[in-house]
């Protein structure tokens, strides 16, 4: 390299808030060493949208990531949790950095849209999908040799603790181990590390529960030696969050309301009902506390807006003007966007009889559900000995038998935390901590984080976006 930069590590600690920092002294110490600031977020305040803004400095109206998924109009399908970086428009931080510092080396450890990103080192969860339908834990890496470097030392990526009813510390510990190994052995200038632990318990038991406090303390214990190591090696460490999780108690069945009004259509196979977006006049892609509502006919907009506004638990319905005001005016957005009240959240459910629900509704199946399902974090207590049954089915799978594990409840009452709407109280919103005091400010907008990171890295020059990949999907 012909430039001099400061090594920078960015820890994306999901759900981190000023309130949770009470239980996380090692993370809080970053702010005492340098500075701590309030952090703005995006609407929707969800992972894919927020991360895309943090890394491009652009709002969703520009980068096009309007949620964790959306209705792909050219495919006629609702798809969540896609992984290809080309879906993100705008100029990414590494593209900007390399205009001033050619050869700037970047490692992405499990931030979203990792696959296909023009970075030097990539690690992201990626199961093995066998031809007989089995799914086994694994990860994708670039370069390919990094896969064996990591798994030989850390073991296979623990996918089933990354999401689902057993989600918890093992996946986070693996990610932290991978981050340290890549940082030490490959010496990137910028290391992006996704830390998922605090995404789980706050949704299960609520962000103010004793269980959440214990989870925060466990995470802090795991982060303490890693942060200390990064600092000892001379890196600047930034810890930030995408959103804060707040208490909820009211699920809102927006698709069921549209179906009862004759606007949403389903088709039936083997007695199970599937959403039919091609023939529906209106349907919603539920994503925590925000729902993109796709309305096929302009003449139906007023009726759909009235139905949504009349639902208990809906705070606002954004039309074209409202979407523009919140930087959501992108072709991927729904014609209308519903925002839940503070204690409510949106289900994806569209069937009216649980006996007609598709089989994937009772399973952890993030790629087949036409919306986000936080109940995947729970066990269905209506199934006798559900945990033992799940263990038995996993054993059958390992013997090569086909299997379906019914663990997910269709009653969403057990969900106790959500996010997505803009926070009302900074104590429960995102926060940013930095080990260096030089760039201290009281507050940063999400769109300002990219510029902050470039300054912390010692990269100077014209950082205006000169154009990145388009967003046409």
C-alpha positions in Angstrom: 0.0 0.0 0.0 1.1 3.5 -0.7 -1.2 5.1 1.9 -1.3 5.2 5.6 -4.6 4.3 7.3 -5.7 3.5 10.8 -7.0 -0.1 11.3 -10.7 0.1 12.1 -13.0 -2.5 13.5 -16.8 -2.0 13.4 -18.9 -4.2 15.7 -22.6 -4.2 14.7 -24.1 -5.3 18.0 -27.7 -6.0 17.1 -30.3 -4.4 19.4 -27.7 -2.4 21.5 -29.3 0.5 23.3 -28.2 2.9 26.0 -30.6 1.0 28.3 -28.8 -2.3 27.6 -25.4 -0.7 28.1 -26.1 -0.8 31.9 -25.4 -4.5 31.7 -22.4 -4.3 29.3 -19.5 -2.5 31.0 -16.9 -3.7 28.5 -18.8 -2.2 25.6 -19.7 0.9 27.5 -16.0 1.4 28.3 -15.4 2.2 24.6 -17.5 5.4 25.1 -15.6 6.3 28.2 -12.3 5.9 26.4 -13.5 7.8 23.4 -17.1 9.0 23.0 -20.7 7.8 22.9 -23.4 9.2 20.7 -27.0 8.8 19.9 -27.5 7.1 16.5 -30.3 7.7 14.1 -31.8 4.8 12.1 -33.8 4.2 9.0 -37.4 3.5 8.4 -37.8 0.6 8.5 -35.4 0.1 11.3 -34.4 -3.4 10.3 -31.1 -5.1 9.6 -30.8 -5.1 5.8 -32.1 -1.5 5.4 -30.0 -0.1 8.3 -26.8 -1.8 7.3 -27.1 -0.7 3.7 -27.5 2.9 4.9 -24.5 2.6 7.3 -22.3 1.3 4.5 -23.4 3.6 1.7 -24.4 6.8 3.5 -27.6 6.8 1.4 -31.2 6.3 2.4 -33.4 3.4 1.2 -34.8 5.6 -1.6 -31.3 5.6 -3.1 -29.8 2.2 -2.2 -33.1 0.4 -2.7 -33.0 -2.0 0.3 -36.5 -1.1 1.6 -36.7 -3.9 4.1 -35.3 -7.4 4.9 -37.2 -8.4 1.8 -39.8 -7.2 -0.7 -42.0 -8.2 -3.6 -39.8 -8.7 -6.6 -42.2 -7.4 -9.2 -40.3 -8.9 -12.2 -40.3 -12.3 -10.6 -43.8 -12.2 -9.0 -42.3 -13.5 -5.7 -41.9 -12.3 -2.2 -38.2 -12.9 -1.2 -36.6 -12.2 2.1 -33.0 -12.5 3.2 -31.4 -12.5 -0.3 -27.6 -12.3 0.0 -26.2 -10.8 -3.2 -24.5 -7.4 -2.7 -25.6 -6.2 -6.2 -29.1 -5.6 -4.6 -27.6 -2.7 -2.7 -27.3 0.5 -4.8 -25.0 3.4 -4.0 -21.2 3.6 -3.4 -20.1 1.3 -0.5 -17.5 2.5 2.0 -14.8 0.3 0.5 -15.4 1.7 -3.0 -15.1 5.2 -1.6 -12.0 4.4 0.4 -10.2 2.9 -2.6 -10.6 6.0 -4.7 -8.2 7.7 -2.2 -6.4 4.6 -0.8 -6.0 2.0 -3.6 -5.6 -1.5 -2.1 -7.7 -0.7 1.0 -8.3 -4.1 2.5 -11.7 -5.0 3.9 -13.1 -8.0 5.8 -16.8 -8.6 6.1 -17.6 -11.0 8.9 -21.4 -11.7 8.6 -22.7 -8.3 7.8 -25.6 -8.8 5.4 -25.4 -8.7 1.5 -21.9 -10.1 1.9 -22.0 -12.4 -1.2 -20.5 -10.8 -4.3 -19.3 -7.7 -2.4 -16.0 -6.4 -3.7 -14.2 -6.9 -0.4 -11.1 -8.9 0.2 -12.4 -11.3 2.8 -15.9 -12.6 3.3 -17.5 -14.9 5.9 -21.3 -15.4 5.9 -23.7 -18.2 6.9 -24.6 -20.4 4.0 -26.1 -23.8 4.6 -25.5 -26.8 2.4 -28.7 -27.6 0.6 -28.6 -31.2 -0.4 -30.6 -32.6 -3.3 -32.7 -34.8 -1.0 -34.0 -31.6 0.9 -31.6 -31.8 3.8 -30.0 -28.6 5.1 -26.7 -28.7 7.0 -24.8 -25.9 8.7 -22.0 -24.3 6.9 -20.7 -20.9 5.7 -19.5 -19.2 2.5 -16.1 -17.6 2.4 -14.0 -15.6 0.1 -11.4 -16.6 -0.7 -12.5 -20.2 -0.7 -9.4 -21.3 1.3 -10.7 -19.2 4.3 -13.5 -21.7 4.8 -11.1 -24.5 5.9 -8.9 -22.0 7.8 -11.8 -21.1 10.0 -13.6 -24.4 10.3 -10.5 -26.4 11.2 -10.0 -24.1 14.2 -13.6 -23.1 15.1 -15.6 -26.1 13.8 -18.6 -25.8 11.4 -20.6 -22.6 11.6 -23.4 -23.3 14.2 -26.3 -22.4 11.9 -29.0 -23.7 14.2 -28.0 -21.3 17.0 -27.9 -18.4 14.5 -31.7 -18.4 14.1 -34.6 -20.5 15.4 -35.7 -21.6 18.9 -32.1 -22.5 19.9 -30.6 -19.2 18.7 -28.0 -17.9 21.2 -24.4 -17.5 22.1 -22.7 -20.4 20.1 -23.2 -18.6 16.8 -22.0 -15.3 18.2 -18.9 -16.9 19.8 -18.1 -18.5 16.4 -18.4 -15.1 14.6 -16.2 -13.4 17.2 -13.6 -16.2 16.9 -13.6 -15.8 13.1 -13.3 -12.0 13.4 -10.2 -12.4 15.6 -8.6 -15.0 13.3 -9.2 -12.9 10.2 -8.0 -9.7 11.9 -4.8 -11.3 13.1 -3.8 -13.5 10.2 -5.1 -11.4 7.2 -4.7 -7.9 8.7 -7.5 -6.0 7.0 -7.7 -2.3 7.2 -11.4 -2.4 7.9 -13.1 -5.3 9.7 -16.9 -5.4 9.8 -18.2 -7.8 12.5 -21.9 -8.7 12.9 -22.8 -9.6 16.5 -26.3 -11.2 16.6 -26.7 -12.3 20.2 -29.0 -9.5 21.4 -31.5 -10.1 18.5 -32.9 -13.1 20.2 -33.9 -12.8 23.9 -35.4 -9.3 23.6 -37.9 -10.6 21.0 -38.6 -13.8 23.0 -39.1 -12.4 26.5 -38.9 -8.6 26.0 -36.1 -6.1 26.1 -36.5 -5.4 29.8 -36.7 -9.0 31.0 -34.2 -10.6 33.4 -33.4 -13.1 30.6 -32.4 -10.2 28.3 -30.2 -8.7 31.0 -28.4 -12.1 31.4 -27.9 -12.4 27.7 -26.4 -8.9 27.6 -24.0 -9.7 30.4 -22.9 -13.0 28.6 -22.3 -11.1 25.4 -20.3 -8.4 27.2 -18.1 -11.1 28.8 -17.5 -12.6 25.3 -16.7 -9.2 23.8 -14.4 -8.0 26.5 -11.2 -9.9 25.5 -11.9 -9.3 21.8 -12.2 -5.5 22.2 -9.1 -5.5 24.4 -7.2 -7.4 21.7 -8.2 -5.0 18.9 -7.2 -2.0 21.0 -3.9 -3.6 22.0 -3.2 -4.1 18.3 -3.7 -0.4 17.7 -7.1 -0.5 16.0 -9.9 2.0 16.5 -13.0 0.2 17.6 -16.6 1.3 16.9 -19.6 -0.4 18.3 -23.0 0.5 17.0 -26.5 -0.9 16.5 -29.1 -0.8 13.8 -32.1 -0.5 16.0 -33.4 -1.0 19.5 -36.0 -3.7 20.4 -39.0 -2.4 22.3 -41.8 -4.2 24.2 -44.8 -5.4 22.1 -48.0 -7.2 23.0 -50.3 -6.8 19.9 -49.8 -8.8 16.7 -51.6 -7.2 13.7 -52.8 -9.6 11.0 -52.8 -7.2 8.1 -53.0 -9.8 5.4 -56.0 -11.5 7.0 -57.8 -8.1 6.9 -57.0 -7.7 3.2 -58.2 -11.3 2.5 -61.5 -10.7 4.4 -62.0 -7.6 2.2 -61.6 -9.7 -0.9 -58.3 -8.2 -2.0 -55.9 -11.0 -1.2 -56.0 -14.3 -3.1 -54.6 -17.7 -2.2 -54.2 -20.9 -4.1 -54.5 -24.4 -2.6 -52.2 -27.5 -2.9 -52.6 -30.6 -0.8 -55.0 -28.8 1.4 -52.6 -26.0 2.2 -53.1 -22.4 1.2 -50.4 -20.3 -0.4 -50.3 -16.6 -1.0 -51.0 -15.7 -4.6 -49.4 -12.4 -5.3 -50.1 -12.6 -9.1 -53.8 -12.4 -8.7 -54.1 -10.5 -5.4 -55.3 -6.9 -5.7 -53.4 -6.1 -2.4 -51.1 -8.0 0.0 -48.6 -7.1 2.6 -45.0 -8.1 3.1 -44.8 -7.9 6.9 -41.4 -7.0 8.3 -41.5 -6.5 12.1 -43.3 -3.2 12.7 -43.4 -2.1 9.1 -45.4 -3.7 6.2 -45.0 -2.9 2.5 -48.4 -3.2 1.0 -48.5 -3.9 -2.7 -51.6 -2.7 -4.5 -52.1 -3.8 -8.1 -54.8 -1.3 -9.2 -54.5 2.4 -8.5 -58.3 2.5 -8.1 -57.9 0.3 -5.0 -55.5 2.5 -3.2 -58.0 4.5 -1.2 -59.9 1.4 -0.1 -56.7 -0.4 1.0 -55.5 2.7 2.9 -58.8 2.9 4.7 -58.7 -0.8 5.7 -55.1 -0.5 7.0 -55.8 2.7 8.9 -58.8 1.1 10.6 -56.8 -1.9 12.0 -56.2 -1.9 15.7 -52.4 -1.5 16.1 -51.7 0.5 12.9 -50.2 3.9 13.6 -49.7 5.4 10.2 -50.2 4.5 6.5 -47.7 6.1 4.2 -48.8 7.0 0.7 -46.5 8.3 -2.1 -46.0 11.6 -0.2 -45.4 9.9 3.1 -42.9 7.5 1.6 -41.0 10.4 0.1 -40.9 12.1 3.4 -39.3 9.0 5.0 -36.9 8.3 2.1 -38.8 5.2 1.1 -39.9 6.3 -2.3 -38.4 3.5 -4.3 -39.9 1.1 -6.9 -39.3 -1.8 -4.5 -41.6 -0.3 -1.9 -45.2 -1.1 -1.6 -47.7 1.4 -3.0 -48.5 1.9 0.7 -46.4 1.4 3.8 -48.1 0.6 7.1 -46.3 1.4 10.4 -47.4 -0.3 13.6 -48.1 1.4 16.9 -45.3 1.2 19.5 -46.6 -1.9 21.2 -47.8 -3.7 18.0 -46.2 -5.6 15.2 -47.2 -7.2 11.9 -47.7 -10.9 11.2 -47.4 -12.4 7.7 -50.3 -14.7 8.3 -52.8 -14.8 5.4 -54.8 -18.0 6.0 -58.0 -17.8 8.0 -58.0 -21.4 9.4 -54.8 -22.9 10.9 -55.7 -26.2 9.4 -55.1 -24.6 6.0 -51.7 -23.1 6.9 -48.8 -24.3 4.7 -46.4 -26.7 6.3 -43.6 -24.2 6.3 -45.6 -22.0 8.7 -44.8 -24.4 11.6 -41.1 -24.6 10.7 -38.1 -22.3 10.7 -38.2 -21.4 7.0 -37.0 -17.9 6.4 -36.9 -18.2 2.6 -40.4 -19.5 2.0 -42.5 -17.3 4.2 -43.7 -14.2 2.5 -42.9 -12.1 5.5 -40.9 -12.1 8.7 -41.9 -14.5 11.5 -40.5 -13.8 14.9 -42.3 -16.9 16.3 -39.5 -18.9 14.7 -37.6 -18.0 17.9 -40.1 -19.9 20.0 -41.0 -23.5 20.6 -44.7 -24.5 20.0 -45.8 -25.6 23.5 -49.0 -27.0 22.0 -46.9 -29.8 20.5 -46.4 -32.5 23.2 -42.7 -32.8 24.1 -41.8 -30.5 21.3 -38.1 -30.2 22.2 -37.7 -34.0 22.4 -39.5 -34.4 19.1 -37.2 -31.9 17.5 -34.1 -33.8 18.7 -35.6 -37.0 17.4 -36.3 -35.5 14.0 -32.7 -34.2 13.8 -31.4 -37.7 14.5 -33.6 -39.1 11.7 -32.2 -36.4 9.4 -28.7 -37.5 10.2 -29.6 -41.0 9.3 -30.7 -39.8 5.8 -34.5 -39.8 6.3 -36.7 -37.0 5.1 -38.1 -35.0 8.0 -40.3 -32.0 8.9 -39.7 -30.5 12.3 -42.8 -28.8 13.7 -41.6 -26.3 16.3 -43.0 -22.9 15.4 -46.3 -21.8 17.0 -49.1 -20.4 15.0 -50.2 -18.4 18.0 -47.9 -15.3 18.0 -48.7 -14.3 21.6 -45.3 -15.3 22.8 -43.5 -12.6 20.9 -42.6 -9.9 23.4 -40.3 -7.5 21.5 -40.0 -6.0 18.1 -38.6 -3.1 16.1 -38.9 -1.4 12.7 -40.6 1.9 13.5 -38.5 5.0 14.4 -37.7 5.1 18.1 -39.6 7.5 20.4 -37.1 7.4 23.3 -33.4 7.6 22.7 -32.8 5.2 25.6 -34.3 2.4 23.5 -32.9 3.5 20.2 -29.5 2.8 18.5 -26.3 4.0 20.0 -22.7 4.4 18.7 -19.5 4.1 20.8 -16.0 4.8 19.6 -12.6 4.2 21.2 -11.2 7.4 19.8 -12.4 10.8 21.0 -11.4 13.0 18.1 -14.7 12.7 16.1 -17.0 13.1 19.1 -20.5 14.4 18.6 -23.7 14.0 20.5 -25.6 12.5 17.7 -25.1 11.0 14.2 -27.7 10.2 11.5 -27.4 6.7 10.0 -26.5 8.4 6.7 -23.5 10.1 8.4 -21.8 6.9 9.7 -20.0 6.1 6.5 -18.3 9.5 6.5 -17.4 9.1 10.2 -15.8 5.7 9.6 -13.8 7.0 6.7 -12.4 9.8 8.9 -11.6 7.4 11.7 -9.8 5.2 9.2 -7.7 8.3 8.2 -9.0 8.4 4.7 -9.3 12.0 3.4 -10.5 13.4 0.2 -13.7 13.9 -1.8 -16.1 11.3 -0.4 -19.1 12.3 -2.6 -20.8 9.3 -4.1 -19.7 9.1 -7.7 -22.2 6.3 -8.5 -22.5 2.7 -7.5 -24.4 -0.3 -8.9 -28.0 0.4 -9.8 -31.1 -1.1 -8.1 -33.4 -2.6 -10.6 -34.6 -5.8 -9.0 
